[in-house]
Amino acid sequence: MSLKAFHLVFIILSILFTVMFGIWGVMNHGSSGQTAELVMGILSLIGTVGLSIYLYFFLKKFKHISYL
């Protein structure tokens, strides 16, 4: 597995993790009412957007490098 492929997999897993954590934080805020959980959820979803933008530019910049 090349460094590019590893980096791609790691970014995608990070995006999935931040989405799930963000959804959990926002939904858990609905049941517990704690503001900290809402803030963590929103920040995590903002991080998801940032990671998605990073993934787009990463793929655009390194499209000429093989995945092998």
Number of C-alpha atoms within 10 A of each C-alpha: 8 11 11 17 14 12 14 16 12 12 17 15 12 16 21 13 14 21 20 15 19 24 18 17 23 22 15 15 18 13 8 9 12 13 13 12 19 20 15 18 24 18 16 23 21 15 17 21 15 13 17 16 11 13 17 11 12 15 13 10 10 11 11 8 11 10 13 8
